[in-house]
Amino acid sequence: QVTLRESGPALVKPTQTLKLTCTFSGFSFNTGDMCVSWIRQPPGKALEWLALIDWDGDKYYSASLKSRLTVSRDTSKNEVVLTMSDMDPADTATFYCARMYASGTYSYYFDYWGQGIQVTVSS
Amino acid sequence: SYELTQPPSVSVPPRQTASITCSGDKLGTLYVSWYQQKPGQSPVLVIYHDDERPSGIPERFSGSNSGGTATLTISGAQAMDDGIYYCQAWDSSTVLLGGGTTLTVL
């Protein structure tokens, strides 16, 4: 059974750095074809992809947010960490981690999602 | 940046067919997935690889992708199919997401 769970602060202040952890079970990076990705959703708005780390440890970022994002992993703990610097009230959102399955070179899709964590940016 | 475009909303009477489109210049060369999201819940994968259904997704959900448009079709839509639907593709090491379409079965 595949599960993912996001954890981190519910409230951060402007200019602070957000650190979120995705703890997963039921799969591992060792099997290949598995990635873990971060997606956010501001209240009432659309999903926005942020970052991805794949089975080889390669990292990919949204072009518009790349300068503020860092994704890393701890394979021994089955954890993926996202940091987002210089937080602003406009970054208030629900943050999701999701497993992304790479079915061949061009077919990548999110097959399992975490429940999401609400993060508010306010002083 | 490359974008996927969806209509903001689609309405359909119960038991009729709902079609939600996703357009992009080279979408026909990419594989498209679709997600359903209900209020307060995480998205759920309903179609992947253009036209494949994950286990547990009803047969009334189907997908197609041709030219610059991918389409999610819900045949015999039910009230439980209400929600926001997002299309997604992978291109040049980037995840592309559509802006979402609110489906109302009414």
Contacts between the chains, C-beta under 8 A, distances in Angstrom:
chain1	res1	chain2	res2	distance
A	37	B	95	6.7
A	39	B	97	7.8
A	46	B	86	7.1
A	46	B	97	7.0
A	46	B	98	7.7
A	46	B	99	4.8
A	46	B	100	4.6
A	47	B	35	7.9
A	47	B	37	7.8
A	47	B	43	6.8
A	47	B	86	5.7
A	47	B	97	5.3
A	47	B	100	7.1
A	48	B	97	6.9
A	49	B	94	7.7
A	49	B	95	4.0
A	49	B	96	7.7
A	49	B	97	5.6
A	52	B	95	6.6
A	60	B	93	4.9
A	60	B	94	6.8
A	60	B	95	7.9
A	62	B	94	7.5
A	63	B	1	6.1
A	63	B	94	7.1
A	64	B	1	7.4
A	96	B	42	6.2
A	96	B	43	7.7
A	100	B	95	7.7
A	103	B	31	7.9
A	103	B	48	7.6
A	103	B	49	6.4
A	104	B	31	8.0
A	106	B	30	6.2
A	106	B	31	5.4
A	106	B	90	6.1
A	106	B	91	7.8
A	107	B	31	3.9
A	107	B	48	7.2
A	107	B	49	5.1
A	107	B	90	7.0
A	108	B	31	7.9
A	108	B	90	3.8
A	108	B	95	7.1
A	109	B	31	7.8
A	109	B	33	3.9
A	109	B	45	6.3
A	109	B	48	4.3
A	109	B	49	7.4
A	109	B	88	6.6
A	109	B	90	7.9
A	110	B	33	7.3
A	110	B	35	7.0
A	110	B	43	7.2
A	110	B	45	6.2
A	110	B	88	7.1
A	111	B	45	5.4
A	111	B	48	7.3
A	111	B	54	6.9
A	113	B	42	4.1
A	113	B	43	5.8
A	113	B	44	7.5
A	114	B	42	6.7
A	115	B	42	5.9
A	116	B	42	5.7
